[in-house]
């Protein structure tokens, strides 16, 4: 998957790897003028099989939600992600067989978190209250869904009206009875017919993935 972020040379990128590590990269260090581009590993000390899979333009005092593929997650403040190490900073302690999958940004209007789950050709949706997710500085988080064979595909923050938006911030109707998907944390979710990948707004400005 490609990661597309609109940034300025004065910005810092906050990049997350599948190993649960975060890297801060100043955009002034990026090289331009080549058609092929430069591999991200030339800027960072990545380990074998480690890949950058998500990120955003760094801002202080921003609240984020971090999630693993197998359904663990927690919220964290962006200030706790700061690091000047080229080798990165471990923030998500992943369990065996799990990888870091996705992040989204939350604010005062966020009341719920929607979790889109995928098992090959099958999809599920689970919506849980934000109050059920702990705020940590680092850790393993808590289990957010339990559904055999299903993996996390996407996470989207929602307001009290359960409104989804596309990347242009236009309203998107996922299901006419969207409130039926609200449940407690660690449930399996309900079946839903929807095409993946979902290009929905995750609360991250200038992030187009």
HELIX and SHEET records of a PDB file:
HELIX    1   1 UNK A   27  UNK A   29  5                                   3    
HELIX    2   2 UNK A   40  UNK A   42  5                                   3    
HELIX    3   3 UNK A   78  UNK A   81  5                                   4    
HELIX    4   4 UNK A  130  UNK A  132  5                                   3    
HELIX    5   5 UNK A  178  UNK A  181  5                                   4    
SHEET    1   A 4 UNK A  52  UNK A  57  0                                        
SHEET    2   A 4 UNK A  12  UNK A  17 -1                                        
SHEET    3   A 4 UNK A  21  UNK A  26 -1                                        
SHEET    4   A 4 UNK A  89  UNK A  90 -1                                        
SHEET    1   B 4 UNK A 100  UNK A 106  0                                        
SHEET    2   B 4 UNK A  63  UNK A  68 -1                                        
SHEET    3   B 4 UNK A  72  UNK A  77 -1                                        
SHEET    4   B 4 UNK A 142  UNK A 143 -1                                        
SHEET    1   C 4 UNK A 151  UNK A 158  0                                        
SHEET    2   C 4 UNK A 112  UNK A 119 -1                                        
SHEET    3   C 4 UNK A 122  UNK A 129 -1                                        
SHEET    4   C 4 UNK A 190  UNK A 191 -1                                        
SHEET    1   D 2 UNK A 164  UNK A 165  0                                        
SHEET    2   D 2 UNK A 171  UNK A 172 -1                                        
END                                                                             
